Amino acid sequence: MAPRQGRVFNLAWPLKTIVQRFAFLALVAISIALLIIGKANIAGIEKLRMATADVAAPILATISQPVDAFNQAVERLQKLTNIVEENERLREENARLLKWQAVGRSLSQENENYRQLLNALSDPLVLPITARVVGDSGGPYVRTLLLSAGRRDGVRIGQAVVGPLGLVGRISEVGERSARVLLLTDLNSRIPAVLEKSRHKGILVGDNSTSPSLEFLPTTAVVVAGDRIVTSGDGGMLPAGRPIGIVSSVSESKIRVQTFTDWSRLEYVSVLRYDLPGMSSPDDNPGDLGESRLGGK
């Protein structure tokens, strides 16, 4: 048996060597032939390719199903992990909110008890009048808005106008169906304001720029960038506590305030009907108000 196996090996070895030598040349020749056939008969090659794709498509679809199922399972597992983490975060946040809710209720009740002990009067009711902004002067010397509500809707001179984020200005002119708002950035605007944290009062002065200045503060007032500014309610024309903006910069000459209102996106505003006891009603005209103060009618 050994001599016979040796003869078979001796015959197969040259054949294997020949195949290895000419395999590369054979592949090149086949490639060139396929290119020539493809150029000569494009329709036939297209049919062959589509037939091959038709045969391979079901096989590939069958093979891809387990892969898709595995990917979906991994994605669901990730979602479940995220849901567990989100639930844990929400539990912690809910616990914190419940704690602050209890603190808020306690402070609210304590505040109410103090009001009763001091016999403090509550602020009058503030009723808003919603109006659409129908015009914007935007001139170099004046900053005003034209509203679609007027005297017949209860609007009168001096009322505060607020937007979605904060104070916009005050009513300066009133018609039957329209009114004009003097923006708090206007050169003629003066708004009584207060630093929300320290409670130091001042006047917000417009200068036709997007950042009015806070002036007439006490000399002992300490102001830093980021302090919130709200209305003080001094003078009785504006309700107290309405947000205005935050201190954007502090220098030796100016304290600049960045307003909360986005002036380029104002579409609707609210005019606040705010009357302190003893003030005139919206139906009173300036003549009647002057006569009543002088002891007339």
C-alpha positions in Angstrom: 0.0 0.0 0.0 2.8 2.4 0.7 4.3 2.4 -2.8 0.9 3.0 -4.3 0.2 6.0 -2.1 3.6 7.4 -3.0 2.8 7.2 -6.7 -0.5 9.0 -6.2 1.2 11.8 -4.2 3.9 12.1 -6.9 1.2 12.6 -9.6 -0.9 15.1 -7.5 1.9 17.4 -6.6 2.8 18.6 -10.1 -1.0 19.1 -10.7 -1.3 21.3 -7.6 1.7 23.3 -8.6 0.3 24.0 -12.0 -3.1 25.1 -10.6 -1.4 27.5 -8.1 0.7 29.0 -10.9 -2.1 29.5 -13.4 -5.0 30.3 -10.9 -4.3 34.0 -10.9 -4.0 34.2 -14.6 -7.3 32.3 -14.9 -9.1 34.7 -12.6 -7.8 37.7 -14.6 -8.9 36.0 -17.9 -12.4 35.3 -16.5 -12.7 38.9 -15.3 -11.7 40.3 -18.7 -14.1 37.9 -20.4 -16.9 39.0 -18.1 -16.2 42.7 -18.9 -16.2 42.0 -22.6 -19.5 40.1 -22.3 -20.9 42.9 -20.2 -20.0 45.4 -22.9 -21.2 43.3 -25.7 -24.5 42.2 -24.1 -25.6 44.6 -21.4 -29.2 43.3 -21.3 -28.0 39.7 -20.7 -25.8 40.8 -17.8 -28.6 42.8 -16.3 -30.9 39.8 -16.5 -28.2 37.6 -14.9 -27.6 40.1 -12.2 -31.3 40.5 -11.4 -31.8 36.7 -11.5 -28.9 36.4 -9.0 -30.5 39.1 -6.8 -33.9 37.4 -7.0 -32.3 34.2 -5.7 -30.2 35.9 -3.1 -32.9 38.3 -1.7 -35.0 35.6 0.1 -31.8 34.1 1.5 -30.5 37.5 2.8 -34.0 38.3 4.2 -34.0 35.0 6.1 -30.6 35.6 7.4 -31.3 39.2 8.4 -34.4 38.2 10.5 -32.4 36.9 13.5 -30.1 39.9 13.3 -33.1 42.3 13.3 -34.7 40.4 16.2 -31.4 40.6 18.1 -31.1 44.4 17.4 -34.7 45.0 18.5 -34.1 43.0 21.7 -31.0 45.1 22.5 -32.9 48.3 21.8 -35.8 47.2 24.0 -33.4 46.3 26.8 -31.8 49.8 26.5 -35.2 51.4 26.6 -36.1 49.4 29.7 -32.8 50.4 31.4 -33.5 54.1 30.5 -37.1 53.8 31.9 -35.8 52.3 35.2 -33.3 55.2 35.5 -35.9 57.8 34.5 -38.3 56.4 37.1 -35.7 56.5 39.8 -34.9 60.1 38.9 -38.6 61.0 38.9 -39.0 59.4 42.3 -36.2 61.5 43.7 -37.6 64.7 42.1 -41.1 63.9 43.3 -39.8 63.5 46.8 -38.0 66.9 46.6 -41.1 68.6 45.2 -43.3 67.1 48.0 -40.8 68.5 50.5 -40.9 72.0 48.9 -44.7 71.8 48.7 -44.9 71.2 52.4 -42.5 74.1 53.0 -44.5 76.3 50.7 -47.8 75.5 52.4 -46.3 76.2 55.8 -44.8 79.6 54.7 -48.1 80.5 53.0 -50.1 79.8 56.1 -47.5 81.6 58.2 -47.7 84.6 55.9 -51.5 84.6 56.1 -51.3 84.6 59.9 -49.0 87.5 59.9 -51.3 89.5 57.6 -54.2 88.8 59.9 -52.2 89.9 62.9 -51.1 93.1 61.2 -54.5 93.7 59.6 -52.7 94.1 56.3 -54.8 95.0 53.2 -54.4 92.8 50.2 -53.6 94.1 46.8 -56.6 95.1 44.6 -57.7 92.7 41.9 -55.7 92.9 38.6 -57.8 92.2 35.6 -56.0 91.8 32.3 -57.1 93.0 28.9 -55.6 91.0 26.1 -54.7 93.0 23.0 -52.9 92.3 19.7 -49.8 94.4 18.7 -50.8 95.9 15.4 -48.0 98.5 15.0 -44.4 99.2 16.0 -42.9 102.6 15.6 -39.3 101.4 16.0 -38.0 104.9 15.3 -34.7 106.3 16.4 -36.3 108.7 18.9 -39.3 106.8 20.3 -40.1 103.3 21.3 -43.9 102.6 21.2 -46.4 99.9 20.2 -49.9 100.3 18.9 -52.5 97.9 20.4 -55.9 96.8 19.1 -57.8 97.7 22.3 -58.9 101.1 23.5 -61.2 103.1 25.8 -64.2 101.0 25.0 -62.3 97.9 26.2 -61.4 99.5 29.6 -57.9 100.7 28.6 -56.7 104.0 30.1 -53.6 106.1 30.4 -51.0 104.8 32.9 -52.0 101.2 32.9 -49.2 98.6 32.9 -48.7 96.4 29.8 -47.1 93.0 30.2 -46.0 90.3 27.8 -45.5 86.6 28.3 -42.2 87.0 30.1 -42.4 90.4 31.8 -43.2 94.1 31.8 -43.4 95.8 28.4 -44.3 99.4 29.3 -47.3 101.7 30.1 -50.2 103.1 28.2 -49.4 106.6 27.0 -52.3 107.4 24.6 -55.8 105.9 24.4 -58.4 106.0 21.6 -61.7 104.4 21.3 -60.4 101.2 19.6 -56.6 101.5 19.9 -54.0 102.5 22.4 -50.3 103.3 22.3 -47.7 101.8 24.7 -44.6 103.6 25.8 -42.0 100.9 26.1 -39.9 100.7 29.2 -36.8 101.1 26.9 -38.1 104.5 25.6 -36.1 107.7 26.5 -39.2 109.1 28.3 -39.9 105.9 30.3 -39.5 105.9 34.1 -40.6 102.7 36.0 -40.4 102.4 39.8 -38.4 99.2 40.3 -36.9 97.2 43.2 -34.1 94.6 43.5 -36.0 91.4 44.3 -33.4 90.0 46.7 -32.1 93.1 48.6 -35.4 95.1 48.2 -33.5 98.3 47.4 -35.7 100.6 45.3 -34.7 102.6 42.3 -36.0 103.9 38.9 -35.7 102.0 35.7 -34.8 104.7 33.1 -35.0 104.0 29.4 -32.5 105.5 26.9 -33.8 104.0 23.6 -31.4 101.1 23.9 -32.4 97.5 24.5 -30.9 97.6 28.0 -32.3 100.4 30.2 -30.4 101.6 33.3 -31.3 101.3 36.9 -30.8 104.6 38.7 -31.5 106.5 42.0 -30.5 103.5 44.1 -29.4 104.0 47.7 -25.6 104.6 48.0 -25.4 101.5 50.3 -27.1 99.2 47.7 -24.9 96.3 46.5 -25.8 95.3 43.0 -24.3 92.3 41.1 -24.9 90.9 37.7 -27.8 88.5 37.7 -29.9 90.3 40.3 -33.6 90.2 39.3 -35.5 93.4 38.9 -39.3 93.7 39.5 -41.8 96.5 39.8 -42.0 98.1 43.2 -45.5 99.3 43.0 -44.6 102.8 44.1 -47.0 105.5 42.9 -49.9 103.1 42.8 -50.1 102.9 39.0 -48.2 99.6 38.5 -48.8 96.4 40.5 -45.8 95.3 42.6 -43.8 92.2 41.8 -44.1 92.2 38.1 -40.8 90.8 36.5 -38.8 93.3 34.5 -35.4 91.7 33.9 -32.0 91.0 35.4 -28.9 93.1 35.9 -26.6 92.5 32.9 -23.7 94.8 33.8 -22.5 97.0 36.7 -20.1 99.9 36.3 -19.3 103.1 38.1 -21.5 105.1 35.8 -24.4 102.7 34.8 -26.3 99.7 36.0 -27.7 98.0 32.9 -30.7 95.8 32.9 -31.4 93.0 30.4 -35.2 92.9 30.1 -37.1 89.6 30.0 -39.3 90.7 27.1 -38.3 89.7 23.6 -39.1 92.8 21.7 -38.9 91.2 18.3 -41.5 88.5 19.0 -44.3 90.5 20.7 -47.7 89.6 19.2 -50.1 89.7 22.1 -49.9 91.6 25.4 -52.0 92.1 28.4 -53.1 95.5 29.7 -53.5 95.4 33.5 -56.6 97.1 34.9 -55.1 97.9 38.3 -56.9 100.4 40.6 -55.9 101.3 44.1 -58.7 102.4 46.5 -59.5 106.1 46.0 -58.2 106.2 42.4 -60.4 107.2 39.5 -62.2 104.6 37.5 -61.5 104.0 33.8 -64.6 106.1 32.9 -63.3 109.2 34.7 -61.8 111.8 32.4 -58.8 114.0 33.4 -61.1 117.0 33.9 -63.3 115.3 36.5 -60.2 113.9 38.2 -58.7 117.4 38.5 -61.9 118.9 39.9 -62.3 116.2 42.5 -58.8 116.8 43.7 -59.4 120.5 43.9 -62.6 120.0 45.9 -64.9 120.6 43.0 -67.6 118.3 42.0 
